[in-house]
Amino acid sequence: METTSVARSMQAAATAPTGDAAEAAAPASSSLIFLGTGCSGALPHVRCLIQPSTPPCAVCSQALTLPPERNPNYRCNTSLLIDYCDDDGTHKYILIDVGKTFREQVLRWFVHHKVPSVDSIILTHEHADAVSGLDDAWLVHPSNHKNETDHVPVFLTQFTMDSVGAKFPYLVKQKMGEGNEVTRVAQLDWTIIESDVDKPFASSGLEFVPLPVMHGADYVCLGFLFGRKARVAYLSDVSRILPRTEHAISKSGAGQLDLLILETNRLHGMGHARSCHLTFSESLDTIRRICPKKALLIGMNHEFEHHRENHILAEWSDREGIPVQLAHDGLRIFIDL
């Protein structure tokens, strides 16, 4: 396929509506649902609305003019839901990160995509935009035939575990109430994972390879590599990719990715030594270096106008031969994992 048609098809996939008709026509397979594609503060940015500039911020102003399913500039905290269809046709739902906007994401996108529950949770790190929604995790617990909630496994590093335990002690050390019944909080089973590409783990039947990256000068965050058939890498909070991680996901290293999901936080400028996130140009340089078959960008702040930047990315994709687009909240991609 020519690079021009590849870029156009990628743009259509990343901007097409995700209505019921489209899903009814989709094959019965695994899929990725982007519950959130925004920065920690989410969009619209509150200050742009209560303390408007002159002229007003166009992206944040627009974010309130349309319903979210028709407005890709409305962005909740970055989070991915993996709908994993096993060989026997069983679907398991694996959630990466549970941020400050989790309840809103459930109301918007679990309902829209008819997601009944979450079977397991994976945490990238312990910042608020990745863990603050844990208190609401009980809302999406699966129920057994007795209408009782099952425990949900949570996979996280020891560092993240220590922080979560301090923030939510009642979720980690659950106390029994009267009648020996656990109070109405999330029933979570905690499993420690390592920040090591050589120590994969299985979550709801799907294997994940931890991808340690730098999220600031001295802070390690995790991304993940997953998929037996299609190889997908997810890097949501990164300022620098460590050599072993880059080797694991690059075409010149362990093999070409089918899809790279990578953050881009700021539209303008370059990061410095203490930056916590990649900028737009740095993300594109990273994609060029890793050379996946295609890439989607997440974690955008309010400098990014979805359609304008996707037009720029379509032109970049044509030049480089790597289809790249901004993802948006609610986007669902069917992929054979």
ROPA-408794 format. One line per 5 residues: their letters; for each residue z, y, x of N, C-alpha, C. Coordinates in steps of 0.1 Angstrom, whole numbers. Example, Ala and Ser with C-alpha at 12.3 -4.5 7.8 and 13.67 -1.06 7.14 Angstrom:
2
as	78:-57:132:78:-45:123:78:-33:132 ~ 71:-22:128:71:-11:137:79:0:129 .
***
This chain:
337
metts	0:-12:8:0:0:0:0:12:9 ~ -8:22:6:-9:35:13:5:42:12 ~ 8:50:22:21:57:22:21:67:11 ~ 10:73:7:10:82:-4:14:76:-17 ~ 9:64:-20:12:57:-32:26:52:-32 .
varsm	31:48:-20:45:43:-18:55:54:-22 ~ 52:66:-16:61:78:-19:61:81:-33 ~ 50:81:-40:49:84:-54:56:74:-62 ~ 55:61:-59:62:51:-67:77:52:-65 ~ 81:55:-53:96:57:-50:101:69:-58 .
qaaat	93:80:-59:97:92:-66:99:89:-81 ~ 89:81:-86:90:77:-100:102:69:-103 ~ 105:59:-94:116:50:-96:129:58:-96 ~ 130:68:-87:143:75:-85:145:86:-96 ~ 135:90:-103:136:101:-113:134:96:-127 .
aptgd	129:84:-129:126:79:-142:138:77:-151 ~ 138:80:-164:149:78:-172:153:63:-173 ~ 166:60:-176:171:47:-176:175:43:-190 ~ 166:44:-199:169:42:-213:169:27:-216 ~ 172:24:-229:173:10:-233:160:3:-233 .
aaeaa	149:10:-236:136:4:-236:132:-1:-222 ~ 135:7:-212:132:4:-198:141:-8:-194 ~ 153:-9:-198:162:-20:-194:158:-33:-201 ~ 153:-32:-214:149:-43:-221:137:-50:-214 ~ 129:-42:-208:117:-47:-201:120:-52:-187 .
apass	131:-49:-182:135:-53:-168:138:-68:-167 ~ 135:-74:-156:137:-88:-154:152:-91:-154 ~ 156:-103:-157:170:-107:-156:173:-110:-142 ~ 179:-100:-135:181:-101:-121:193:-92:-117 ~ 196:-92:-104:207:-83:-100:202:-68:-100 .
slifl	211:-59:-100:207:-45:-100:218:-37:-94 ~ 215:-24:-90:224:-15:-84:224:-3:-94 ~ 237:1:-98:238:12:-107:246:23:-100 ~ 240:35:-99:246:46:-92:255:53:-101 ~ 268:51:-101:278:57:-110:280:71:-106 .
gtgcs	279:75:-93:280:88:-89:273:91:-76 ~ 267:102:-74:259:105:-62:263:119:-56 ~ 274:124:-60:278:137:-56:289:137:-45 ~ 293:149:-41:303:151:-30:317:150:-37 ~ 327:152:-28:341:150:-33:344:159:-45 .
galph	339:172:-44:342:181:-55:335:179:-68 ~ 324:170:-67:315:167:-78:308:179:-83 ~ 298:177:-91:290:188:-96:289:188:-112 ~ 290:200:-118:289:213:-112:302:217:-105 ~ 301:225:-95:312:230:-87:320:240:-96 .
vrcli	333:237:-97:341:245:-107:340:260:-103 ~ 341:263:-91:342:278:-87:329:285:-90 ~ 318:277:-90:305:284:-94:305:288:-109 ~ 313:282:-117:314:285:-131:325:295:-135 ~ 337:294:-128:348:303:-132:348:315:-123 .
qpstp	341:315:-111:340:326:-103:325:328:-99 ~ 316:330:-108:302:330:-106:297:340:-96 ~ 288:336:-87:282:346:-78:271:354:-84 ~ 266:363:-77:254:371:-82:243:370:-72 ~ 232:363:-76:230:356:-89:238:344:-90 .
pcavc	239:338:-102:247:326:-103:241:314:-96 ~ 249:304:-93:244:292:-86:235:285:-97 ~ 222:283:-93:213:278:-103:215:263:-106 ~ 219:255:-95:222:241:-97:234:238:-106 ~ 245:245:-103:257:243:-111:256:249:-125 .
sqalt	248:260:-127:246:265:-140:238:255:-149 ~ 228:250:-143:219:240:-150:227:227:-153 ~ 236:224:-145:243:211:-147:251:210:-161 ~ 253:222:-167:259:222:-180:250:224:-192 ~ 237:225:-189:227:228:-199:221:216:-205 .
lpper	222:205:-199:215:193:-203:225:181:-203 ~ 224:171:-212:232:159:-211:230:152:-198 ~ 240:146:-192:239:139:-179:227:130:-177 ~ 224:122:-188:213:113:-186:199:120:-185 ~ 199:133:-187:187:140:-185:188:151:-174 .
npnyr	199:150:-167:202:161:-157:207:155:-144 ~ 198:153:-135:201:147:-122:210:156:-113 ~ 211:168:-117:220:177:-109:235:177:-113 ~ 238:169:-123:252:166:-127:256:154:-119 ~ 266:156:-109:269:145:-100:284:142:-99 .
cntsl	288:130:-102:302:126:-101:304:121:-86 ~ 317:118:-83:320:112:-70:311:100:-67 ~ 307:99:-54:299:88:-50:305:74:-53 ~ 298:66:-60:303:53:-63:291:44:-67 ~ 291:31:-63:280:22:-66:286:10:-73 .
lidyc	279:6:-84:282:-7:-91:271:-17:-89 ~ 275:-28:-83:265:-39:-80:266:-49:-92 ~ 256:-51:-99:255:-61:-109:248:-73:-103 ~ 256:-83:-98:251:-94:-90:249:-106:-100 ~ 236:-110:-100:232:-121:-108:231:-133:-99 .
dddgt	240:-143:-101:240:-155:-92:229:-164:-96 ~ 227:-175:-88:216:-184:-90:217:-191:-104 ~ 229:-192:-110:231:-198:-123:229:-188:-134 ~ 226:-176:-131:224:-166:-141:237:-158:-145 ~ 248:-162:-139:260:-155:-142:261:-141:-135 .
hkyil	265:-131:-143:266:-117:-138:280:-114:-134 ~ 282:-109:-122:294:-103:-117:292:-89:-113 ~ 302:-81:-116:302:-66:-114:311:-62:-103 ~ 305:-57:-92:313:-54:-80:312:-38:-78 ~ 324:-32:-78:325:-18:-77:328:-13:-63 .
idvgk	320:-4:-57:324:2:-44:329:16:-47 ~ 342:18:-45:349:30:-46:352:34:-60 ~ 364:40:-62:369:43:-75:375:57:-73 ~ 367:68:-75:371:81:-71:377:89:-83 ~ 378:102:-81:385:111:-90:378:112:-104 .
tfreq	365:109:-104:357:110:-116:355:96:-123 ~ 363:86:-119:360:73:-124:359:71:-139 ~ 369:77:-146:370:75:-160:357:81:-167 ~ 353:93:-162:341:99:-167:329:90:-164 ~ 328:84:-153:317:75:-149:317:63:-159 .
vlrwf	328:57:-162:329:46:-171:324:50:-185 ~ 328:62:-190:324:66:-203:309:69:-203 ~ 304:74:-192:289:77:-192:281:65:-190 ~ 284:58:-179:274:48:-174:277:33:-177 ~ 290:30:-178:293:16:-182:288:14:-197 .
vhhkv	291:24:-205:286:24:-219:271:24:-220 ~ 265:33:-212:250:34:-212:243:21:-208 ~ 248:15:-197:242:3:-192:248:-10:-197 ~ 257:-9:-207:264:-20:-213:271:-29:-203 ~ 278:-23:-194:286:-30:-184:300:-33:-190 .
psvds	304:-46:-192:316:-50:-199:329:-48:-191 ~ 328:-50:-178:340:-50:-170:337:-50:-155 ~ 347:-50:-147:345:-51:-132:352:-63:-127 ~ 346:-71:-119:351:-84:-114:358:-82:-100 ~ 354:-72:-92:360:-70:-80:357:-55:-75 .
iilth	366:-50:-66:365:-37:-61:365:-37:-46 ~ 357:-28:-40:356:-27:-25:358:-12:-22 ~ 367:-9:-13:370:5:-10:365:8:4 ~ 358:19:6:352:23:19:363:30:27 ~ 372:38:21:382:45:29:393:50:19 .
ehada	403:58:23:414:61:15:414:75:10 ~ 403:82:11:402:96:6:402:96:-9 ~ 406:108:-15:408:109:-29:395:105:-37 ~ 383:109:-32:371:106:-39:367:92:-38 ~ 375:84:-32:372:69:-31:383:61:-38 .
vsgld	395:66:-40:406:58:-45:414:64:-56 ~ 412:76:-60:421:82:-70:419:77:-84 ~ 408:70:-86:406:64:-99:412:50:-101 ~ 419:45:-91:425:32:-92:435:31:-103 ~ 441:42:-107:451:42:-118:444:39:-131 .
dawlv	431:41:-132:424:38:-144:416:25:-144 ~ 418:18:-133:410:5:-131:413:-5:-142 ~ 425:-4:-148:428:-14:-159:419:-13:-171 ~ 412:-1:-172:403:1:-183:391:-9:-183 ~ 387:-13:-171:375:-21:-169:379:-35:-164 .
hpsnh	391:-40:-166:395:-53:-163:388:-63:-172 ~ 384:-74:-167:378:-85:-175:390:-91:-183 ~ 387:-96:-195:397:-103:-204:393:-118:-205 ~ 403:-126:-205:400:-141:-207:400:-144:-221 ~ 399:-157:-224:397:-161:-238:410:-159:-247 .
knetd	421:-156:-240:434:-153:-247:435:-138:-249 ~ 425:-130:-245:425:-116:-246:436:-110:-237 ~ 438:-117:-225:447:-112:-215:439:-107:-203 ~ 443:-97:-196:436:-92:-185:438:-100:-173 ~ 427:-103:-166:427:-110:-153:430:-100:-142 .
hvpvf	435:-106:-131:437:-98:-119:423:-95:-112 ~ 422:-83:-107:409:-79:-101:411:-78:-86 ~ 404:-86:-78:405:-85:-63:400:-71:-58 ~ 408:-65:-49:404:-53:-42:404:-56:-27 ~ 392:-52:-21:390:-55:-6:391:-41:1 .
ltqft	400:-40:11:402:-28:18:408:-30:32 ~ 407:-21:41:413:-22:54:428:-20:53 ~ 436:-24:63:450:-22:64:454:-7:63 ~ 446:1:70:448:15:70:447:21:56 ~ 437:17:49:435:21:35:446:15:26 .
mdsvg	450:3:28:460:-3:21:473:5:22 ~ 477:9:34:489:16:36:489:29:29 ~ 477:36:29:476:49:22:477:47:7 ~ 470:37:1:470:34:-13:484:30:-17 ~ 491:23:-9:505:19:-13:514:31:-14 .
akfpy	511:41:-5:519:54:-6:515:62:-18 ~ 502:62:-22:498:70:-33:501:63:-46 ~ 500:50:-47:501:43:-59:511:31:-57 ~ 524:33:-54:533:22:-52:534:12:-64 ~ 532:18:-76:534:9:-88:522:0:-90 .
lvkqk	510:3:-83:499:-6:-83:500:-17:-73 ~ 507:-14:-62:509:-24:-51:521:-33:-53 ~ 532:-27:-57:544:-34:-60:548:-33:-75 ~ 541:-42:-82:542:-41:-97:556:-47:-101 ~ 563:-39:-109:576:-43:-114:575:-49:-128 .
mgegn	584:-58:-131:584:-65:-144:593:-56:-153 ~ 587:-54:-165:595:-47:-175:603:-56:-184 ~ 607:-51:-196:615:-60:-205:606:-71:-210 ~ 612:-82:-211:605:-94:-216:596:-100:-205 ~ 599:-96:-192:591:-101:-181:576:-99:-182 .
evtrv	573:-88:-189:559:-85:-190:555:-73:-181 ~ 544:-74:-173:540:-63:-164:536:-51:-173 ~ 541:-39:-169:538:-27:-176:523:-25:-175 ~ 518:-16:-184:503:-14:-186:497:-6:-174 ~ 496:-13:-163:489:-7:-151:479:-18:-147 .
aqldw	470:-13:-138:459:-22:-133:465:-34:-126 ~ 460:-46:-129:465:-58:-122:455:-61:-111 ~ 459:-58:-99:451:-58:-87:456:-68:-77 ~ 447:-76:-71:451:-84:-59:444:-78:-47 ~ 453:-76:-37:448:-68:-25:445:-78:-14 .
tiies	433:-76:-8:428:-84:3:424:-75:15 ~ 430:-78:26:427:-70:38:414:-75:45 ~ 405:-65:48:393:-68:55:393:-61:68 ~ 385:-65:78:384:-59:91:372:-49:92 ~ 374:-39:100:363:-30:103:354:-36:114 .
dvdkp	348:-47:111:341:-54:122:328:-61:116 ~ 317:-58:121:304:-63:116:304:-79:118 ~ 312:-84:126:312:-99:128:322:-106:119 ~ 328:-98:110:338:-104:101:335:-101:86 ~ 324:-108:81:320:-106:67:331:-112:57 .
fassg	330:-108:45:339:-113:34:330:-115:22 ~ 335:-123:13:328:-125:0:336:-119:-11 ~ 329:-111:-20:334:-105:-32:326:-109:-44 ~ 333:-116:-53:326:-121:-65:313:-129:-62 ~ 314:-137:-51:303:-146:-48:292:-140:-39 .
lefvp	293:-127:-36:283:-120:-28:289:-117:-14 ~ 282:-120:-3:288:-117:10:285:-102:14 ~ 295:-96:20:294:-83:25:298:-82:40 ~ 290:-75:47:293:-73:62:298:-58:63 ~ 310:-57:68:316:-43:70:307:-36:81 .
lpvmh	305:-23:78:297:-14:87:306:-2:90 ~ 314:-3:101:322:9:105:313:20:110 ~ 316:32:105:310:44:108:320:55:111 ~ 317:66:118:326:77:120:324:86:108 ~ 336:91:102:336:100:91:344:112:96 .
gadyv	339:119:106:347:129:113:348:125:128 ~ 355:133:135:356:131:150:364:118:153 ~ 374:114:146:382:103:149:387:94:137 ~ 379:95:127:382:87:114:371:77:112 ~ 375:64:110:365:54:108:365:51:93 .
clgfl	353:51:87:351:47:73:342:35:73 ~ 342:27:62:333:15:61:321:18:52 ~ 310:13:56:299:11:48:297:-5:47 ~ 287:-9:40:286:-24:38:271:-28:37 ~ 269:-40:43:256:-46:43:257:-58:34 .
fgrka	248:-60:24:249:-71:15:235:-75:10 ~ 234:-87:4:222:-93:-1:217:-104:7 ~ 214:-116:1:209:-127:8:194:-127:8 ~ 187:-121:-2:173:-120:-3:168:-107:1 ~ 172:-97:-6:170:-83:-2:182:-78:5 .
rvayl	180:-71:17:190:-66:25:193:-51:22 ~ 205:-48:17:208:-35:13:220:-30:22 ~ 219:-18:27:231:-12:34:235:1:27 ~ 248:2:25:254:13:18:263:21:27 ~ 260:34:30:268:42:38:270:55:31 .
sdvsr	282:57:25:285:68:17:292:80:23 ~ 299:78:34:307:88:41:306:86:56 ~ 297:94:62:294:91:76:289:104:83 ~ 294:106:95:290:117:103:283:112:116 ~ 285:99:119:279:93:131:279:78:129 .
ilprt	268:71:132:267:57:131:270:51:144 ~ 279:41:144:283:35:157:272:25:161 ~ 270:23:174:259:15:179:258:1:173 ~ 270:-6:172:269:-20:166:265:-20:152 ~ 269:-9:145:265:-8:131:250:-5:130 .
ehais	245:4:138:231:7:137:223:-5:141 ~ 227:-13:151:220:-25:154:219:-35:143 ~ 230:-36:135:230:-45:124:221:-42:112 ~ 217:-29:112:209:-25:100:195:-19:104 ~ 192:-19:116:179:-12:120:168:-22:122 .
ksgag	156:-18:120:144:-26:122:143:-31:136 ~ 147:-23:146:146:-26:160:158:-35:164 ~ 168:-36:155:179:-44:159:179:-58:152 ~ 189:-60:142:190:-73:136:180:-75:125 ~ 172:-65:121:162:-67:111:161:-56:101 .
qldll	149:-54:96:146:-42:87:153:-44:73 ~ 159:-33:69:165:-33:56:155:-31:45 ~ 157:-37:33:149:-35:22:153:-21:15 ~ 165:-18:16:170:-5:10:182:0:18 ~ 181:13:22:192:20:28:197:31:19 .
iletn	210:30:15:216:40:7:225:48:16 ~ 222:61:18:228:69:29:232:83:23 ~ 243:88:28:247:101:23:240:112:30 ~ 239:123:23:234:136:28:242:147:21 ~ 251:154:28:261:162:22:257:177:20 .
rlhgm	251:182:31:247:196:31:232:197:33 ~ 226:207:26:211:208:27:207:215:40 ~ 215:225:45:211:233:56:220:231:68 ~ 214:234:80:222:233:92:223:220:98 ~ 231:219:109:233:207:116:249:205:117 .
ghars	253:193:117:267:190:119:272:193:133 ~ 285:195:135:291:197:148:300:185:151 ~ 307:187:162:315:175:167:326:170:157 ~ 331:179:149:341:176:139:336:174:125 ~ 323:175:123:317:173:110:321:159:104 .
chltf	323:159:91:327:146:84:315:140:77 ~ 304:147:76:292:143:68:279:146:75 ~ 269:138:72:255:141:77:249:152:68 ~ 241:160:75:233:170:68:220:164:65 ~ 212:171:57:199:167:52:190:162:64 .
sesld	189:171:74:180:168:85:185:156:93 ~ 199:156:95:205:144:102:203:131:95 ~ 203:131:81:201:119:74:187:114:75 ~ 177:124:75:163:120:77:161:115:91 ~ 167:120:101:166:115:115:172:101:116 .
tirri	183:99:108:189:85:108:179:75:101 ~ 173:79:90:164:70:83:152:67:92 ~ 147:77:99:136:75:108:139:65:119 ~ 151:66:124:156:57:135:158:43:130 ~ 165:41:118:168:28:113:156:21:107 .
cpkka	147:29:101:134:25:96:135:14:85 ~ 142:17:74:142:7:63:129:8:55 ~ 127:-2:47:115:-2:38:115:10:28 ~ 127:13:24:129:25:15:143:30:16 ~ 146:42:12:159:48:13:162:57:1 .
lligm	175:57:-3:179:66:-13:191:74:-8 ~ 192:87:-11:202:96:-6:213:99:-16 ~ 225:100:-12:237:102:-21:246:112:-15 ~ 256:116:-22:267:125:-17:263:140:-16 ~ 253:144:-24:248:158:-23:258:168:-28 .
nhefe	258:180:-22:266:191:-28:256:200:-36 ~ 261:211:-40:253:219:-50:242:227:-44 ~ 239:225:-30:228:231:-24:215:224:-28 ~ 216:211:-32:205:203:-35:201:204:-50 ~ 189:208:-52:183:208:-65:174:195:-66 .
hhren	177:186:-75:171:173:-75:156:173:-74 ~ 149:180:-83:135:179:-83:128:186:-71 ~ 134:197:-67:128:205:-56:129:196:-43 ~ 141:191:-40:143:183:-28:135:170:-29 ~ 134:164:-40:126:152:-41:111:155:-38 .
hilae	106:166:-42:92:170:-39:91:171:-24 ~ 100:177:-17:100:178:-2:101:164:4 ~ 109:156:-2:111:142:4:98:134:1 ~ 91:136:-9:78:129:-12:68:132:-1 ~ 68:145:3:59:149:14:64:143:28 .
wsdre	77:142:30:82:136:42:79:121:42 ~ 80:115:31:77:100:30:63:97:33 ~ 54:106:28:40:104:31:37:105:46 ~ 44:114:53:42:116:67:47:104:75 ~ 60:100:71:67:90:79:64:76:75 .
gipvq	59:73:63:57:60:58:69:53:54 ~ 80:60:51:92:54:46:96:62:33 ~ 95:55:22:98:62:9:113:66:8 ~ 115:79:6:129:84:5:130:93:-7 ~ 140:92:-14:143:101:-25:158:103:-27 .
lahdg	162:114:-34:176:116:-38:178:106:-50 ~ 189:99:-50:194:91:-61:200:101:-71 ~ 203:96:-83:210:104:-93:220:96:-101 ~ 230:102:-107:240:95:-115:232:87:-126 ~ 236:75:-128:230:67:-139:218:59:-135 .
lrifi	213:62:-123:201:54:-118:204:40:-117 ~ 195:31:-122:197:17:-121:184:11:-114 ~ 186:4:-104:175:-3:-96:176:-18:-97 ~ 166:-25:-102:167:-39:-102:162:-44:-89 ~ 170:-53:-83:167:-59:-70:172:-73:-69 .
dl	165:-81:-62:168:-95:-60:178:-97:-49 ~ 191:-99:-52:201:-100:-41:203:-115:-38 .
***
